[in-house]
Each structure stands twice: as C-alpha cells, then as structure tokens.
C-alpha cells in the first residue's frame, strides 16, 4: 500500500511539473476590473480608431468589470502579420488578437496560443451564431481548437430554381432524383410549357462559368455533378478521399448524364456560347425552366423586373438539387473566409479565459450586437417597423451610423456580424413586383438556398492552380466530350484521363494534396 501511495504521489508530481500553472482567477485591478487587451481588425481602417470616449468602454467596465484596451491592427495583412509576429517573438501578445491563417499556424507551432474548446460552451449565444462545425474544424489542430473563427462572406447563396408555373401547366411534380429531373427537362423541352405554340423552351439552362474552384463544365452544372458526389474541382472531405474530382470514377458517370442531356436536346443549345449576361437574359425571356442561379441575381427588384414584365404569371421556386444513383445530392461546393481571433497562452495562464468568453458573449447579446454594429439607439440609429436599424428618424442626422464621422464608433462590427437577417435586410429588402404584384425577397431566396444540400470544401480557394497547358487540356477535353468531337466511352475517357495525368494533371493533384495537408484543409 505504501509503495502504491508513493507511486501515485510521484505521478502527481510529474503531472504538476508537466502542466502549466494556470491562475484560478484573473488578476484584478484596485477597482475590481480585469484588463483585457484586444488587437482588432477594423471594419473601415481608413475611418480611424475607436474614440477614447466611446460609450462601450464604460458599459463594459460597469457591467462586466472589464477594463477594455483596444488597438486597431494595420490595414494590410502583411503589416498585420509583421506586428503580430513581432509581439510573439517578444512574448508580448495581447489577450485576444485577430491573425491570418499563416500566422495562426506559426503561433500554434510555437505553443503561444491557448486552446479555446472550453470557451464555446461558456458563450452559447455567440457560438450558435458564429462558430459552427466548419469553423471549429478550421481552427482545430491535433484535436484541440486554438482559435475563434468567424464567418466572413455570404456562402451558399446560389441554388436550383424551377419554373413552378410550367410544372403546374404540365401537371408535373417537383423532381427529386436525376431520373425525375431528366423527365421534367424533357417535358419542358417538348410539351410547350409556356403555351405559345412554339418549340422554343428547354429543360435546363447554363453557361460555362469557370473558376479556380470549378474547372471543367463550370459551377452552373454543379447540381448535376453533385448528384454523383463530384461537385467542384477538388475533394477535400478527408485525407483518404482528397484529390481532383476528375480522377474519380463518379466524374465519368456525371459526364455521361450531362451528355445525355445534350444529346436529348433538353439543355439550352446555346449554353456553351452564353456569357453570364446572355444566360440571365435567357431565363428572363423564358428560354428554360431549371437553372442554378444566385439569390440576388434572381430575386432582387432590378433583376426580377424583366421576368415579371414578360411573364406576370410566371413563378420560380427554389428546390432541392437532384439526388443521384447513390443518394448523393449537392448544389455545389462552398468555402468560407474566416476572421480568426486567438487567445494568447499567457492570457489563459493569467486566468482570463472566462472573462474573455464573458466579453465575447456580451458582444453577441442584443445590447452588444447593436452597439458594436450600429452605435447607440436613438442617437446613431432607430429601429424601423421591421426591427432593422435605420438612420431615418434620428434626432440629429449628422450622427447617423452611416456618416463618415460616426464610422469609428462601429469599428468592431466585424466581431459581431454573422450575416444575420438584420444585417442583410437592408441589402435585400422585401418588395412588391410592379406587374404581377407578387411579394419578393432576395433574403428569403438566400435562406431557402442555404437550407439545401451543399458540399463543404473549406479552403478550396487556396489550392494550387494548374499551369496553362494543363488547364487548357482539362477544360477543352471535357467540352469536346460534350460536343461529340470525342466519343464519350469508358475506353476513350480512360485514355484521355491517362494523358491528362501524364502531362501535368497528376503533378497538380499531388501538389494540391500536399498543400491541403500543410494548410490543415484535410484531416
């Protein structure tokens, strides 16, 4: 027994020596406050720093007992990195600081950051709004989250739309599977859904919208490729599956389905010649009945007006992308730009994690959200009938949050914005159409599109690009299979793919997998 006790004591001593000594409670000032220093990314760096008499300082001090110290980072990422790296080298990082992806990785390797896993549960309101599973995965290294990654741009803002009035006219149901989609496309092409007596409609509309993340036939056909599990250029689902989708057997299956659409004449025959403006003019002229389109390009007042004038009884609805033979379904791939804030290891050692979590949770409360996002109610904004902040009706118009002199008051808004309905209501107002008098909302369309199946491909925009020859071979090759210049057979496809990989495709894929591992895009 004594021997066992002696062993346990020795083990405890080893653990005590190995583990950092964290303070049970943060050190307080004489007035009972805790110092919290934040280096933030200014929402509008050209507008100047937050003024010293900002009401938020006193509010946070009185309510949270936090003595807040704020420093704006330089506007350029390069200068930001220099400042943060210098502070890291001097072991003088602030409590909370925004960092680039490259600096994040470096600070983790240097063991200068604190794990923040325990913070998520301590700020449930903020975590629900800002830190989803993709966000947490983005900052997770070896099983621990070392950063608080907030979403930047709006994602998943496109979707599959179908002419409901055409479905109704032909007595058809909303299609679900690829086979059902094809039958509806065929009916839209052959059964005069607009009733004009002319053979001038098609089932599907697209154009070759190519980008770094959508080589091949472009993202307008991603819902078809998504049904076969190969949407987008890259698969970044895991280390095991990572690589170019074109090298996966399912890519050939998707090509066969698209070729079937082409051969049957159910896709607008101009799809390879269209540019974006041509494509959008075509759907407003009633050329086709199914498409992938962006929420505002479809539903904003200016963009929808021509369709409304041409087809007062016409109606588009957002539907689920097709389900393929193996149950796969996706509108396409998406990535997400993040603003990542990290907590210094020293701050955690000083016992400040709880206070930082308390501060961030308050920022995402109604009080903090509106103060940081728009200023003081009744001074910088008032709420309109829909609960959206507006400068219309404030006592002194010169103090409106949109005025250049007032912008410094909302320099922290990027710490609370999450692309919520309040933020987007001004950008996407609800309106009544001029001709058909329908109520339309690009915001409703956005939320419908975001609710559908998508494929997360976080970081795909950071993947290496093919050289010009490989890119040309890739994109020309798949088009040639569609036009019939190359017969789409298993043997021809296998031969072409081997040539693609031999002439740089394999090197590009290997480089991409290496990059994805280095940037922690795949795990």
N, C-alpha and C positions, 0 to 999 in steps of 0.2 A: 504494500500500500504506500509506504513512504517513497519507494522507488518510483511508483506511478505518479505520485504527487510532485516529486522532484522533476519528473519529465514534463508534466503539464506546466509547471512554473517556468521551466526553461523555454518551452514552446511559446508561452505567453510573452516572455521577454524578447524572444526573437521577433515575434509579430509586432510588438510595440516599437522595436527599433526599426523594423522594415517599413511600417506605416507612417505617413506624415502626421504630424501633430496638428490637428485642426482645433481651433478655438470653439468651445461650446457655444459661445455667444460673441457677436461682433463688439468690438471696442466702441464705446460711446463717448461723445464729447461732453463737456460740462453741462450743456443744455439738454442732454439725453438723446441727441441725434447721432446718427451714424453717417459717416462720409461715404458717398457713392460717387465715383467719377466715371463718366461716360464719354468716350470719343465716338461721335455720331457722324453718319453720312448725311449732310444737309440736303433737304429736298430741293432747294434752289440756292446753290452756293453763291451765286452772283448777287443775291439779295442781302447778304451779310449775316452775322451770327445772331443768336437769340439775345435780346437785350437783357441787361442786368436787372431791370425792374419787371421782368416777366412775372405774371401772377402765379405761374406754375411753381416757381421756386418756393414761395411762401405756402402755397397749398400743400405741396409735398412735405414741407418741413412740419407744418402744423398737423397734418392728417397722418402721415406715415413716419414721422420722426426721422426723416432722411434729409441730410444736408447735401443737396444735389450739385455736382460740379460738371458742367457741360463744356466740351471742346469740339468744335467742328473739324473734321478731317479735311485735308486738301481735296480739291475738286477732282483732280485726275487720279486714276487708280495707281499709276506709277509713283506719284508723290505720296499717296496714302500708304503704299507698301513700304516706302522708304522710312516714313515716320514710325510706323508700327514696328518694323524690323529693328530700328534704332532703339526704341523703347524696350523691345525684347532683349536685345543684346546687353542693355544696361540693367536688366531685371527690374524695369520700371513700367510695366504695362498697367493701364488703368483697370478698374474693376470690370468694366464692360466696354468692348470695342468692336466696331464693325471691321471685318477683314475680308480680303479677297480669297479666292479658292487656293491660290498658290501659297499665300501667307498662312492660311489655316493649316494646310498640310505640314508646313515647316514648323509651326508652333506646336502642333501635336507631337511631331517627332522630337522636339526639344523638351517635351514634357512641361510646357509652360501654361497649358490650359487645364481647366478643371472639368471633369465630367459633369454634365448637366442633367443626366437622366432623372434625378430626384426632383428637379425643378418643375418638370412638366405637370406632375400631379398637384403641385402647390400653386399652380396658376391655371386652373381648369378652363376658365373662360377664354383666356388668351390662347391656350394650347388648342382648344377646339377651333378657333378661328385661323390660327397661323401655322400650327405645327402638325401637319398630317403625317401619315406613314412615310410618304416620299421625302418629306422634309427631314424627318428624323433619320431616315436611312442615309440621306445625303451627308449628314454630319457624324455618322457612326463609323468608328474605326476600332477594329478588333472587339466588337461587341459593346462599345461604350459611345454615347453621344457626347461630342465635345463642342457643340455649337448650337445656337438657336437660329435656324434658317427660316426666314420669312419669304413668302412668295412675292415675286415682282410683277411681271407682265401677266395679262389675262391669258389663260390657256384653255384649250378645248373649246374654242369659240367658233368652230365650224360644225356642220352636221349634215345628215342626209335629209333632204326635203323631197316631198312628193306632192303632185297636184291632186288634192283630195276631190276637187270638183270633177276631175277626169275619172277617178275611181268610182265616184257616185254615178256618173253618166253611164259607165260601162258595167255597173253592178259588181264591182270588184272589191275585195277586202285588202287592207294594208298588208303587203307582202312581208314575210319574215325570213324565209330561207332563200338561198341563192336560186334554187329552182323556182320558187314563187316569184322572186324578183324578175327572173327571166320571162316568165309567163306574163307578168304585168307589163314589162317593157315591150313585149311582142304585141300585146293588146293596144298599148298606147301608140304603137307604130302603125298598126294595120286596121284599127277599128274606128278611126276618125273621132277621137275623144272630144275634140273641140266642136264637132258638129258643123264644120264649114264646108263639108263635101269635097275637101281636097286632101291629097296624100302628102301632107306637109308637117307631120308630127313624128317625134321619135321618143323612144322609151327613156334613154339616158343621155345626158349632156356632160361634156367635159372639155378640157383642153390640156395641153402638155405643160403643166405648171411644175417645172423642175427646180430643185433647190438642193443644197448640200445634204439635206436630210431626206430628200425624195428624188433620187436619180431614177432612171428607168422611164416609167409612164407617168410619173408625177402624182401629187397628192390628191388630185380630183378622182383618181381611181383607187385611192387607199381603202375605201369601204369594201371594194371587191377583194383586194389583196388581204385586207384584214380578216375577211371571212375564211381565208386559208392560213391565217396566223403569220403572214409575212408582210405586214404593212411597213412602209418606210424602208430606208436603205439598210439600217443596222438593227440587229437584235442585241439588246443589252440587258436581257432578263436575268442572266446569270453567267458565271464563268463557263459553265458547261455548254450553254447554247449560244454564247456570244459569237458574232461574226456577221458577214454580209448575208442578207436575206436571199440574195440572188443565188447563193450556193446551196440553198435548202431545197429539197425535193418539192415542197409545197409551192415554191415560187413558180415552178413549171405548171403546176395544177391551176394556179391563179391565171397564168398566161393563157392556158387553154380556155378558161371560162371567158376571159376578155375577148379572145379570138372568136369564140362562139357568138358573142355579142356583135362583133364586127361583121362576121360572115352572114349573120341573120339580118343585118341592117337595122338593129334596134338601138344603136348608138348614133347620135347625130354624125353624119358622114364628114362634117367639117371639123370634127374635134381635133384633128392633128394640125389644122391650119389656123384655128382660132387663137387669138391672144386673149388676155383677160377681159378686155373691154368688149371684144366680139362675143365671148361666152356670155357675159352679163347682158348684153343687148339681146342675145338669142333667147334667153329664158323669159325676158320681159316681152318678147314678141311671140311667146307661146310655142317655141320650137320643140321643147322636150318636157318630160314630166317627172323625171327623177334627176337629182343632182346633189353634189356636195357643195355647200356654199357657206360663207361667213355670216355671222349673225347680223351685223350692221349693213353689210352689202346687200343682204336680203330685206331686212325689216325696217331700216331707218327711213324716215319720212321721204327724203330726197330720192333714195334708191328704189323704194317701193312704188313711188308715184307713177312711173311709166306703165308698170304692170297693172296697177289699179285702173288707170285710164283705158288701157287696152282690153282688160278683162275684169270688169266690175264684179262679175260673179265668180271669178277665179279664186282659188284658195290653195295656198301651200301649207303643209304641216310638217313638223319635224318628226321623223320616225326612227326606229332602231335600225342600225346598219344590218346588212344581211348576215344570217348565220350559215356558216359553211358546213361541209360534209362531216367535219369532226367537232362540230359545236363551237367553233371559234367565231368571234364577232368583234369588230372594231371599226370605229370611224376613221382611225388612223393613229399615228404616233404623236406624242407631245413631250416636250421637255419643259423645264421650269427654271427661270433665272431666280436666284435667291440672294437676299441680303442676309449675310450671316454675322451674327453677333456672338462673341465668345467671352467667357468669364476667365480671368487670369487665375492660375493656380494659387497665387499669393492671396488673392481676394477670398478664395474658398478657405485657405488656411487661416485667414483672419476672421472666419466665421460669417461672411457676408452673403452667402448663397440665399438664405431665407429672405433677407432684406431686398436683394436684387429681384427675387421672384415676386415679392410683395409689390415692389415698384412696377414691374412689368405687368402684373395682373391689374394694378390700378390703371395703368396706361390704357388697357383694353376694356376698362369699365366704361359705362356711358359718360361719366364725368371726364375721365382722362381722354377717351376717344374723341369727343367733340372739342375739348380744349386743345389737344395737340393737332387735331385735324382742321379745325376751323376758327379757333380762338374763343373768345368769351361770348356766350349767348346774350343777346340784347345789345352788344357793343359791336362785335365783328360780324355777327350773323343773327338771323332769327330762323325759326322753322316755318316752312310753308305748310299748306294744308295736308301734304303727304308726308310730313315729318322730315323733309330734306332741308339742310341748311341753305339759306339764300341771303343775299345782301339786300334784297328788296324789302323795304320797310324798316331798316335800322335807323336809329335817331340821327347818326352822323355818317352820311355816305362815304366820307373820306376815311372812315375806319373799317370799311368793309374788308373782309379777309382776302379779297381778290386784288386790293390796291397794293401797288409795289411797296409802299412804306409799311404795310402790315404783314407782308410775307415772312419777315424774320420771326414773327410770333408762331408760325406753323412749320418751322424748320424740322421738327421731329415727326411730322406727319407720316413719313415713311416707316416709322417704328410702330404705327398702329393701323395703317391702311391694309386691307386684306381683300380688296376688290369686292367688297360687300355691296348690297343693293343701294345703300345710302350713297356710297361713293359713285356708283355707276348711274344713278337715277338722272343726274344732270346730263350725263353723256348720252344716255339712251332714254329720253322721255317717252311716255305713253302718249299717243296721239290718235286722232280720228282721220281716216283717209278721206280725201276730197270727193271722190266719185262714189265709191261703194259705201262710205260711212262706216267702215269697219274699225274697231279699236285695234291698234297695232302697237307692239312694243319690242324693240330690239333686245331689251333686257330680258323679257320673257323668253324670247327665242334663244338667247345665250344660255339661260338656265336650263332650258329643255335640251340644248345641245350638250351641255356639260354633264347632264344626267345619264347620257348614253354610254355605251361601252367604248373605251379608249385604251390604247396601249402606251403605258409609261415607258419612255425611252430617255430618261433623265441624263442630260449631258451629251445628247447626240450632236448638238451644235458644236461641241468641242472635238469631235472626231476628225482625224486627218482626212484631207481631200485627195482624191485620185489625181494623178497627173493628167494633162490634157488629152494624151493619147488613150489612156485607159478610160477616161470619162466618155470620150467620143465613141470608142468601141462599144462600151456598155449601152449608151443611150441610142446610138444608131442601130445596134443589134436588135434590141427589143422592139424597136419600131419596125424594123424590117420583117420581123416575125409577124407583126400585126398586119402589115400591108401585103404579105404574101411573097415578098421578094425572097424570103427564106421560108421554106415549109416548116411549120411548127410540128415536128415529130420528136419522139423521145431520142432518136439517134442524132438528129440534127442539133437538138438542144444540148445534148451531152457533148457533142463535138465542139459546138460554139463556146460552151462554158469552159471546156478544157483550154481552148485558145485564149479566152479571156483571162483565165488564171495564169497561164503560161506567160502572157505578155503584160503582166503587172497587177492583175486582179488579186492573186494570192499574196503578193508582197503588200498590197494595200490593206487586205484583210488582216494580215499578221501585224502590221503597224497599228491598225485600229484596235485590235485586241490588247496589244501592249499598252497603248495609250489609255484604254478603258481601265486596265488594271492599275496603272500608275495614278490615275485621277480618281480611283475608287468608284468608278461608274458601274462596275460589276463586282459582285461579291460571291 
